[in-house]
Amino acid sequence: MPLTIKKPIVFFDLETTGVDPFNDRIVQIGCIRIETNGSKTEKEWLINPGIPIPAAVSQIHGITDDMVKDSPHLGDIAQELRDMFFSVDLGGYNAKNFDIPLLVQEFFRIGLTLNIEDIKIVDPMKIFQIKEPRTLTAAYKKFCNKELDNAHNAMADIRATLAVLEAQIDHYEDVPNTIEDIHEFCFPTDPDAYDAEGKLRYIDGHLTINFGKNKGRTLQELALTDPTYLEWIIKGSFSDIVKKAVRQVLGFKA
């Protein structure tokens, strides 16, 4: 069934330097704009983000620093972006939680203001979540073909959880049945992670911040240019292993 629209809508996807919608940068924009008469226009940009693209991220979307070094910065195409994204509704997969907040933040950096209050958002992921919920009750119905009685009673819930797990192992050929292998299936090991939470990672052999405004910067660099940020980590609610690494870089007694 075709969409019924009252004003143009742009479905778009962003590839970025990471998953932080407030601090990472755009490296690719893909758009399909649908007009009220049903006509469609596709547009794609490769963007120089102005910061390094982490190697681990390049492995996911295939875009490297070398590929975007001669591409325009976002501000260079501000007018094109205005023409595409203003006075339209927006759509995309997980757009409300990621792509739109990141786009708004990036627009702000180049002097464009996207008024979200005037925009209708279409998100197929949200429809998927509504129509096929991932609650324990829904999982018990799907995998065990039973209704979960007394949901949110701790014992009823954990009995259902174990039943769902056993049914999943039977249902999916690639889900293992040993605890070690299930753990690795659910939480794949990051060979470059320094700590269990992934706050620090090794990139090209250098211990690097993996969150927030300084994501992608090495501890050594920050020790020289922004030591107060590292001191904030030491005083903050971070794990002892992270604080120890930061103390060592700052020359404190570990």
Backbone bond lengths (Angstrom), bond angles and torsions (degrees), N, CA, C in turn:
res aa  C-N    CA-C-N  psi(-1)  N-CA   C-N-CA  omega(-1)  CA-C   N-CA-C  phi
1 M - - - 1.462 - - 1.530 109.17 -
2 P 1.331 118.47 125.93 1.466 120.53 -178.35 1.523 111.33 -68.74
3 L 1.331 115.07 153.45 1.459 120.43 177.17 1.521 110.46 -68.80
4 T 1.317 115.82 143.80 1.458 121.44 171.48 1.521 107.55 -104.54
5 I 1.316 117.53 117.16 1.461 120.46 -174.94 1.520 110.50 -127.44
6 K 1.336 114.59 145.94 1.458 121.02 179.96 1.523 112.37 -104.70
7 K 1.340 116.31 -16.65 1.460 120.57 172.59 1.516 107.42 -147.40
8 P 1.308 118.39 161.74 1.466 119.30 -176.95 1.531 111.57 -55.04
9 I 1.316 115.28 149.15 1.458 121.09 176.40 1.521 108.73 -131.51
10 V 1.322 116.28 139.37 1.461 122.61 178.40 1.526 108.57 -113.03
11 F 1.322 115.99 115.99 1.456 121.46 169.77 1.526 106.95 -89.89
12 F 1.331 116.60 128.85 1.464 118.11 -174.19 1.520 110.89 -145.23
13 D 1.322 113.72 158.94 1.458 121.77 176.62 1.519 108.47 -138.35
14 L 1.328 115.60 143.28 1.460 121.23 178.73 1.520 109.96 -115.10
15 E 1.324 115.83 138.34 1.459 121.45 163.46 1.521 106.06 -106.70
16 T 1.322 115.79 139.89 1.463 119.48 -166.97 1.524 111.65 -137.58
17 T 1.333 114.94 -179.83 1.465 120.65 177.37 1.521 112.33 -82.25
18 G 1.333 117.51 -6.29 1.459 121.33 -179.23 1.511 110.69 177.54
19 V 1.325 116.37 -165.56 1.468 120.65 -172.87 1.522 113.25 -110.56
20 D 1.317 117.87 10.68 1.467 121.14 177.29 1.522 108.60 -91.57
21 P 1.346 118.13 109.40 1.467 119.21 -174.31 1.516 114.35 -67.72
22 F 1.331 117.57 -13.19 1.458 119.77 -176.75 1.527 113.31 -104.57
23 N 1.321 117.66 -13.18 1.460 119.40 -177.00 1.522 114.33 -126.92
24 D 1.329 118.40 -19.92 1.461 119.50 179.55 1.521 111.03 -82.90
25 R 1.330 116.13 171.86 1.462 121.84 -172.50 1.530 110.84 -124.20
26 I 1.320 115.04 155.27 1.461 122.01 -179.82 1.525 110.36 -80.63
27 V 1.341 117.00 136.72 1.465 121.18 172.87 1.532 111.70 -117.94
28 Q 1.325 117.28 -17.77 1.467 120.64 177.13 1.525 109.46 -153.00
29 I 1.331 115.32 139.79 1.463 121.63 173.23 1.523 107.81 -124.17
30 G 1.322 115.98 129.20 1.460 121.40 173.30 1.515 109.36 -120.37
31 C 1.326 117.48 128.57 1.468 121.67 -174.42 1.524 111.87 -131.49
32 I 1.311 115.43 145.48 1.462 122.56 164.33 1.528 106.50 -127.54
33 R 1.317 116.11 114.73 1.464 121.16 179.43 1.525 108.98 -100.68
34 I 1.330 115.84 127.89 1.461 121.89 179.26 1.525 108.62 -111.77
35 E 1.327 115.66 124.01 1.463 120.84 179.22 1.529 110.13 -85.82
36 T 1.321 116.06 169.44 1.464 120.40 -177.95 1.525 112.67 -64.41
37 N 1.334 117.17 -21.51 1.469 120.05 177.69 1.532 112.27 -87.98
38 G 1.344 116.45 2.55 1.454 120.86 177.78 1.511 115.11 92.99
39 S 1.328 118.17 -8.16 1.470 120.25 179.72 1.526 110.07 -70.13
40 K 1.337 115.38 148.69 1.462 121.42 -175.72 1.525 110.58 -122.51
41 T 1.327 115.06 141.95 1.459 122.06 175.12 1.519 108.28 -128.30
42 E 1.336 116.59 128.53 1.461 120.82 177.43 1.523 109.87 -104.06
43 K 1.325 115.98 141.20 1.466 121.13 179.99 1.520 108.90 -146.62
44 E 1.327 115.20 140.49 1.465 121.12 -179.96 1.519 109.37 -136.35
45 W 1.336 116.37 140.38 1.458 121.59 173.83 1.527 109.41 -129.88
46 L 1.316 116.68 138.34 1.458 122.24 162.23 1.516 106.81 -95.99
47 I 1.331 116.48 135.53 1.457 121.76 -172.78 1.524 110.03 -122.59
48 N 1.324 116.01 135.78 1.463 120.71 169.51 1.523 107.41 -80.73
49 P 1.344 118.41 113.40 1.464 119.53 -173.91 1.519 113.86 -76.23
50 G 1.330 117.09 -13.47 1.456 119.65 -179.25 1.510 113.90 82.14
51 I 1.325 117.15 -1.51 1.460 122.80 175.87 1.524 107.60 -136.95
52 P 1.337 117.66 159.01 1.467 119.08 179.79 1.528 112.05 -63.15
53 I 1.319 115.66 143.89 1.465 121.34 172.38 1.529 107.02 -89.73
54 P 1.332 119.06 118.19 1.465 119.89 -179.65 1.528 111.58 -56.43
55 A 1.322 115.58 141.28 1.465 120.16 -177.47 1.525 111.57 -58.00
56 A 1.341 116.74 -37.89 1.465 119.78 -179.78 1.521 111.48 -64.31
57 V 1.325 117.00 -33.22 1.464 121.01 178.76 1.527 109.93 -74.14
58 S 1.333 116.45 -39.79 1.466 120.06 177.49 1.521 111.45 -59.80
59 Q 1.328 116.70 -33.41 1.461 120.15 178.49 1.524 111.47 -65.25
60 I 1.333 116.85 -25.42 1.469 120.88 -179.06 1.521 111.14 -81.34
61 H 1.348 116.77 -53.10 1.474 117.96 -175.13 1.528 114.11 -102.78
62 G 1.333 116.74 -5.00 1.458 119.81 173.78 1.515 115.53 79.49
63 I 1.330 118.10 6.08 1.465 121.55 -178.64 1.519 108.76 -101.15
64 T 1.322 116.35 124.53 1.459 121.94 -176.49 1.524 111.07 -111.76
65 D 1.327 115.43 167.87 1.469 120.61 176.77 1.524 110.99 -56.47
66 D 1.324 116.10 -41.12 1.465 119.93 -177.51 1.527 111.48 -64.74
67 M 1.321 117.09 -33.70 1.465 120.83 -178.59 1.526 112.63 -69.22
68 V 1.332 117.29 -26.71 1.473 119.62 -175.39 1.524 113.04 -110.41
69 K 1.335 117.68 2.87 1.469 119.15 -174.39 1.520 112.71 -62.30
70 D 1.322 118.32 -28.39 1.466 121.33 178.85 1.530 112.47 -104.22
71 S 1.330 116.64 7.23 1.466 120.80 179.49 1.525 110.01 -81.74
72 P 1.330 117.83 159.51 1.463 119.78 179.24 1.523 111.32 -68.76
73 H 1.338 115.57 150.75 1.451 119.87 167.06 1.529 108.01 -75.65
74 L 1.319 115.83 162.48 1.462 119.32 -175.67 1.533 111.46 -57.49
75 G 1.328 116.28 -41.11 1.459 119.73 -179.46 1.516 113.75 -62.91
76 D 1.328 116.83 -24.34 1.470 120.44 -179.46 1.526 112.01 -69.73
77 I 1.324 116.99 -22.39 1.473 120.06 -178.23 1.531 110.86 -114.83
78 A 1.326 116.05 26.54 1.466 120.52 -175.68 1.523 112.31 -56.01
79 Q 1.341 116.89 -42.21 1.457 119.03 -178.17 1.525 111.25 -67.44
80 E 1.328 117.11 -39.82 1.466 120.37 177.11 1.526 110.98 -62.31
81 L 1.332 115.72 -40.01 1.457 119.93 179.23 1.526 111.04 -66.94
82 R 1.320 115.95 -40.19 1.464 119.89 176.86 1.534 110.36 -60.08
83 D 1.326 115.61 -45.27 1.465 119.72 -179.54 1.528 111.78 -62.45
84 M 1.330 116.30 -34.68 1.463 120.42 -177.09 1.526 112.01 -79.95
85 F 1.328 118.11 -43.75 1.461 121.38 -165.00 1.526 115.70 -104.71
86 F 1.320 118.41 -7.58 1.454 118.79 -178.23 1.526 110.75 -94.26
87 S 1.341 116.18 145.31 1.476 123.98 179.36 1.524 111.62 62.68
88 V 1.327 116.08 36.62 1.464 121.26 177.41 1.524 108.90 -135.67
89 D 1.325 116.33 163.10 1.457 121.56 165.23 1.527 108.06 -88.17
90 L 1.341 116.69 167.81 1.462 120.49 -174.12 1.525 111.12 -129.41
91 G 1.322 115.66 148.34 1.453 121.26 176.60 1.513 111.16 -144.75
92 G 1.323 116.03 153.83 1.457 120.88 177.68 1.513 110.36 170.27
93 Y 1.325 116.14 162.95 1.465 121.29 -178.62 1.521 109.25 -81.47
94 N 1.318 116.56 116.48 1.469 123.83 -173.61 1.525 111.41 64.03
95 A 1.318 116.21 25.62 1.467 120.89 -175.60 1.519 112.21 -63.79
96 K 1.315 117.94 -38.87 1.464 120.11 -175.54 1.521 111.92 -65.86
97 N 1.328 116.86 -35.34 1.464 120.48 -176.72 1.520 113.49 -88.29
98 F 1.336 117.77 -26.03 1.469 119.02 -174.18 1.521 113.45 -126.77
99 D 1.331 117.65 -64.84 1.463 120.35 -170.42 1.526 112.57 -62.58
100 I 1.324 117.23 -43.59 1.465 118.96 -177.79 1.529 111.94 -69.44
101 P 1.350 120.55 -48.11 1.468 118.55 176.01 1.523 113.25 -56.96
102 L 1.346 116.79 -39.69 1.461 119.51 179.71 1.521 110.80 -68.23
103 L 1.339 116.95 -40.60 1.463 120.47 178.57 1.526 110.64 -63.06
104 V 1.328 117.16 -43.83 1.469 120.92 178.55 1.524 110.56 -59.26
105 Q 1.334 116.50 -43.91 1.464 120.87 -179.53 1.526 111.30 -65.23
106 E 1.315 116.80 -43.17 1.463 120.82 179.06 1.531 110.74 -66.65
107 F 1.321 117.54 -40.74 1.465 120.22 176.66 1.525 110.59 -60.24
108 F 1.326 116.51 -41.65 1.466 120.66 179.64 1.524 110.96 -58.58
109 R 1.329 116.37 -38.91 1.468 120.13 -178.73 1.522 112.26 -64.82
110 I 1.341 117.22 -25.92 1.475 119.16 -178.55 1.530 111.58 -108.27
111 G 1.331 115.51 16.19 1.452 119.39 172.86 1.511 116.16 85.18
112 L 1.333 117.89 16.44 1.463 121.56 176.93 1.527 109.34 -107.83
113 T 1.319 116.19 139.49 1.463 121.09 178.89 1.519 109.38 -116.29
114 L 1.324 115.36 116.46 1.460 121.30 178.66 1.525 108.05 -98.79
115 N 1.324 116.79 113.41 1.463 121.91 -175.98 1.527 110.11 -83.84
116 I 1.320 115.55 96.28 1.461 121.11 -175.75 1.527 111.91 -65.75
117 E 1.325 117.05 -27.35 1.465 119.87 -177.50 1.526 112.09 -62.14
118 D 1.320 117.25 -25.06 1.467 120.99 -178.42 1.525 112.96 -94.87
119 I 1.335 116.87 5.33 1.465 121.22 -172.31 1.524 110.65 -111.44
120 K 1.318 116.19 133.42 1.462 121.65 168.91 1.530 107.99 -89.05
121 I 1.332 115.91 139.50 1.462 121.27 -175.71 1.526 109.90 -116.95
122 V 1.326 116.04 131.27 1.466 122.82 176.14 1.523 107.68 -113.89
123 D 1.340 116.73 119.40 1.463 120.65 -175.31 1.529 109.69 -130.60
124 P 1.346 117.77 103.61 1.470 120.41 -179.92 1.525 113.49 -58.51
125 M 1.347 117.94 -28.86 1.457 119.31 178.54 1.522 110.71 -64.92
126 K 1.340 115.96 -38.71 1.460 119.71 178.88 1.527 110.71 -65.63
127 I 1.332 116.54 -40.34 1.468 119.86 176.23 1.528 109.98 -60.61
128 F 1.329 116.55 -43.62 1.463 122.21 178.29 1.526 110.53 -58.37
129 Q 1.343 116.60 -44.51 1.460 120.51 -178.72 1.525 111.67 -66.63
130 I 1.336 116.65 -37.40 1.464 120.47 -179.91 1.527 110.95 -70.09
131 K 1.332 115.84 -44.69 1.461 120.05 -174.88 1.528 112.94 -81.06
132 E 1.327 117.23 -27.34 1.462 120.70 178.98 1.524 108.97 -131.71
133 P 1.338 117.13 73.25 1.471 121.00 -174.44 1.519 111.98 -62.59
134 R 1.321 115.38 151.46 1.464 121.70 -179.17 1.530 111.19 -105.94
135 T 1.324 116.79 34.01 1.456 120.81 176.72 1.524 110.13 -78.26
136 L 1.338 115.65 165.43 1.464 119.69 176.44 1.528 110.79 -62.17
137 T 1.332 117.03 -39.00 1.466 120.48 178.38 1.525 111.07 -59.60
138 A 1.346 115.93 -43.58 1.464 120.25 179.66 1.524 111.16 -68.10
139 A 1.335 116.74 -39.92 1.464 120.34 179.27 1.528 110.99 -64.75
140 Y 1.316 116.71 -40.65 1.470 121.08 179.74 1.526 110.52 -63.93
141 K 1.327 115.54 -39.30 1.464 119.91 177.86 1.525 110.75 -66.77
142 K 1.329 116.75 -42.85 1.470 120.87 -176.11 1.527 111.52 -69.24
143 F 1.334 116.92 -49.20 1.462 119.85 -170.46 1.531 113.25 -90.57
144 C 1.336 116.90 -27.34 1.466 119.92 -178.03 1.521 112.89 -109.71
145 N 1.343 115.19 -8.86 1.468 121.85 179.76 1.527 111.31 55.73
146 K 1.325 115.41 41.50 1.463 121.76 178.77 1.525 109.28 -136.61
147 E 1.326 114.95 155.57 1.456 120.03 173.06 1.528 108.55 -85.88
148 L 1.319 116.26 138.97 1.462 120.54 179.58 1.527 109.14 -87.06
149 D 1.330 115.53 105.25 1.462 120.35 176.46 1.530 109.60 -81.26
150 N 1.314 115.47 147.68 1.467 121.01 176.16 1.526 111.98 60.58
151 A 1.340 116.17 39.07 1.471 120.08 177.45 1.522 110.14 -57.80
152 H 1.326 115.23 145.29 1.466 124.78 -179.20 1.525 112.45 76.50
153 N 1.323 116.79 7.38 1.451 119.96 161.07 1.524 106.37 -87.16
154 A 1.319 117.36 131.08 1.466 120.82 -169.95 1.527 112.11 -57.06
155 M 1.338 118.11 -45.76 1.460 119.87 -177.88 1.519 111.50 -69.78
156 A 1.327 116.89 -40.19 1.469 119.37 177.92 1.522 110.33 -62.61
157 D 1.330 116.41 -41.37 1.462 120.48 -178.80 1.520 111.67 -65.95
158 I 1.328 117.50 -42.50 1.462 118.33 -174.81 1.526 110.97 -76.49
159 R 1.327 117.92 -29.97 1.473 119.54 172.44 1.529 110.04 -63.54
160 A 1.338 115.51 -42.32 1.464 119.72 178.61 1.524 110.82 -65.73
161 T 1.334 116.77 -38.57 1.466 120.81 179.56 1.522 111.00 -60.12
162 L 1.332 116.74 -46.71 1.464 120.61 179.56 1.522 110.65 -64.80
163 A 1.325 117.04 -39.17 1.468 120.31 178.28 1.521 111.13 -64.22
164 V 1.332 116.77 -39.86 1.465 120.97 177.79 1.524 110.37 -63.34
165 L 1.332 117.12 -45.13 1.467 120.41 179.85 1.525 110.96 -59.04
166 E 1.310 116.95 -48.04 1.467 120.01 -179.13 1.528 111.08 -62.37
167 A 1.335 116.25 -37.74 1.466 119.74 178.43 1.525 111.46 -70.04
168 Q 1.340 117.01 -35.59 1.465 120.31 177.91 1.523 111.10 -64.60
169 I 1.323 116.99 -40.12 1.466 120.83 178.85 1.525 110.34 -61.26
170 D 1.323 116.40 -37.74 1.467 120.30 177.13 1.528 111.83 -73.81
171 H 1.326 116.45 -34.04 1.470 121.32 -173.02 1.526 112.27 -77.42
172 Y 1.329 116.70 -42.47 1.465 121.05 -175.58 1.527 110.00 -102.06
173 E 1.322 116.41 121.64 1.460 120.15 -176.61 1.526 112.52 -64.94
174 D 1.349 116.88 -29.46 1.463 119.07 -174.71 1.524 113.39 -94.89
175 V 1.330 118.58 2.94 1.465 120.33 175.64 1.524 108.13 -86.80
176 P 1.332 118.08 120.08 1.469 120.99 -175.88 1.530 111.15 -74.84
177 N 1.332 115.21 174.60 1.466 118.89 -178.74 1.518 113.12 -121.53
178 T 1.329 118.54 5.44 1.459 119.78 172.99 1.521 108.94 -97.20
179 I 1.324 115.80 148.87 1.467 120.18 -177.23 1.522 110.95 -60.00
180 E 1.343 116.26 -42.97 1.464 119.70 -178.59 1.527 111.32 -61.82
181 D 1.325 115.83 -43.86 1.464 119.73 -177.57 1.531 111.88 -73.01
182 I 1.328 117.05 -34.26 1.466 119.20 176.00 1.528 110.03 -64.86
183 H 1.318 115.86 -41.86 1.472 119.34 177.44 1.523 110.68 -58.07
184 E 1.317 116.79 -46.45 1.466 120.26 -179.19 1.527 110.85 -66.91
185 F 1.330 117.55 -34.38 1.466 121.43 177.36 1.526 110.29 -63.83
186 C 1.325 116.50 -43.42 1.471 120.81 -177.56 1.521 112.71 -78.97
187 F 1.313 116.41 -36.18 1.466 121.00 -174.54 1.523 109.47 -132.74
188 P 1.339 117.37 75.27 1.467 120.58 -176.49 1.527 111.80 -55.93
189 T 1.304 115.43 139.60 1.458 120.92 -179.51 1.521 110.77 -67.88
190 D 1.325 115.80 130.89 1.462 121.66 172.16 1.522 107.02 -93.37
191 P 1.328 118.43 107.98 1.466 119.88 -175.18 1.521 113.40 -63.99
192 D 1.329 116.79 -17.29 1.462 120.09 -178.55 1.523 113.10 -99.22
193 A 1.333 117.68 -1.57 1.463 120.15 -178.92 1.523 110.29 -71.89
194 Y 1.322 116.14 138.71 1.469 121.25 178.38 1.523 110.84 -91.72
195 D 1.326 116.22 -36.68 1.461 120.78 -177.52 1.525 109.13 -127.12
196 A 1.328 115.91 165.70 1.464 120.83 -174.27 1.519 112.59 -63.48
197 E 1.331 117.70 -31.42 1.464 121.04 -178.82 1.522 113.06 -85.21
198 G 1.327 116.75 -10.16 1.459 120.13 179.86 1.514 114.13 75.23
199 K 1.331 117.64 23.82 1.465 120.04 178.05 1.529 111.39 -69.99
200 L 1.329 115.96 -31.17 1.465 121.66 177.30 1.523 108.74 -122.39
201 R 1.345 115.64 142.31 1.460 121.07 177.94 1.520 108.86 -136.67
202 Y 1.318 115.05 154.15 1.457 120.32 170.76 1.523 109.15 -87.45
203 I 1.313 117.03 124.45 1.459 123.03 173.24 1.521 107.40 -125.22
204 D 1.326 115.80 117.43 1.466 121.59 -176.96 1.523 111.02 53.51
205 G 1.333 115.72 37.21 1.456 120.63 176.15 1.510 115.23 83.87
206 H 1.328 117.69 -1.43 1.465 121.14 -177.96 1.522 110.14 -108.58
207 L 1.319 116.49 135.34 1.451 121.22 178.30 1.526 108.92 -72.06
208 T 1.333 116.14 125.68 1.463 121.96 -165.61 1.524 111.04 -132.30
209 I 1.324 116.01 143.45 1.461 121.63 174.81 1.531 109.22 -65.97
210 N 1.334 116.94 137.15 1.466 120.95 -176.86 1.527 112.10 -122.76
211 F 1.340 116.94 29.14 1.463 120.32 178.96 1.531 109.02 -157.72
212 G 1.327 115.39 159.90 1.453 121.45 169.54 1.513 115.60 66.94
213 K 1.326 114.39 -161.20 1.461 120.86 -171.57 1.522 113.36 -66.65
214 N 1.328 117.67 -22.67 1.466 120.91 -178.33 1.524 112.97 -104.53
215 K 1.320 116.26 18.92 1.462 119.84 179.02 1.524 110.54 -57.69
216 G 1.344 115.57 130.84 1.455 120.51 -179.79 1.514 114.09 95.03
217 R 1.329 117.66 -9.16 1.469 120.74 178.97 1.525 109.47 -94.79
218 T 1.319 115.86 142.68 1.456 120.35 -177.36 1.522 110.92 -79.06
219 L 1.333 114.92 156.03 1.458 119.40 176.66 1.521 110.90 -62.54
220 Q 1.337 116.04 -37.95 1.464 119.21 179.63 1.524 111.37 -62.85
221 E 1.322 116.48 -41.43 1.465 120.43 178.61 1.521 110.62 -62.81
222 L 1.331 116.75 -45.33 1.463 120.65 -178.39 1.522 111.89 -68.23
223 A 1.332 116.98 -31.63 1.463 119.55 177.35 1.524 111.07 -61.76
224 L 1.329 116.16 -30.04 1.464 120.85 179.44 1.521 112.72 -87.47
225 T 1.337 116.90 -37.69 1.468 120.19 -170.89 1.525 114.25 -103.42
226 D 1.324 117.70 -26.05 1.466 119.99 -175.53 1.527 110.26 -150.23
227 P 1.337 118.00 61.49 1.465 119.96 -177.37 1.525 113.33 -63.02
228 T 1.339 117.67 -25.28 1.470 119.03 179.28 1.527 111.19 -64.26
229 Y 1.329 116.71 -29.84 1.469 119.83 176.99 1.527 110.00 -65.69
230 L 1.326 116.65 -42.60 1.458 119.88 178.41 1.524 110.88 -67.37
231 E 1.328 117.20 -35.74 1.462 120.02 176.21 1.528 110.77 -64.54
232 W 1.333 115.94 -34.46 1.466 120.21 176.14 1.524 110.87 -62.88
233 I 1.332 116.68 -38.94 1.468 120.19 177.48 1.522 110.27 -62.65
234 I 1.334 116.52 -43.33 1.463 120.67 -178.98 1.527 111.03 -60.79
235 K 1.334 116.57 -36.63 1.469 120.97 -178.40 1.528 112.55 -85.56
236 G 1.334 117.11 -12.03 1.459 121.07 -172.97 1.514 113.64 -88.34
237 S 1.324 114.89 -173.43 1.470 121.73 -176.70 1.524 110.39 -91.76
238 F 1.325 115.07 61.94 1.461 121.48 177.76 1.526 109.09 -111.04
239 S 1.323 115.90 162.35 1.461 120.09 -177.29 1.524 110.58 -67.71
240 D 1.326 114.91 158.59 1.464 120.21 -179.27 1.523 111.63 -61.74
241 I 1.349 117.14 -35.51 1.466 119.19 -178.38 1.528 111.24 -67.11
242 V 1.345 116.89 -35.86 1.466 120.51 176.48 1.524 109.94 -67.90
243 K 1.326 116.85 -46.11 1.462 120.46 -179.33 1.531 111.14 -62.57
244 K 1.335 116.06 -37.20 1.464 119.35 179.36 1.525 110.83 -63.40
245 A 1.336 116.81 -43.64 1.467 120.20 179.04 1.521 111.05 -62.12
246 V 1.323 116.81 -40.98 1.464 120.83 -179.60 1.524 110.40 -67.86
247 R 1.329 116.91 -42.08 1.466 120.34 178.09 1.529 111.15 -59.15
248 Q 1.324 115.75 -41.92 1.464 119.40 -178.81 1.520 111.33 -63.93
249 V 1.329 116.77 -39.77 1.465 120.12 179.23 1.522 110.98 -66.34
250 L 1.331 116.04 -37.05 1.466 119.73 -179.98 1.524 112.37 -79.59
251 G 1.336 116.29 -7.85 1.458 119.29 178.40 1.506 113.61 87.28
252 F 1.363 116.37 11.34 1.454 119.63 177.03 1.524 108.72 -76.61
253 K 1.315 116.44 159.47 1.456 120.64 174.94 1.517 108.78 -69.49
254 A 1.335 118.11 121.89 1.464 121.82 -177.27 1.517 111.21 -68.04
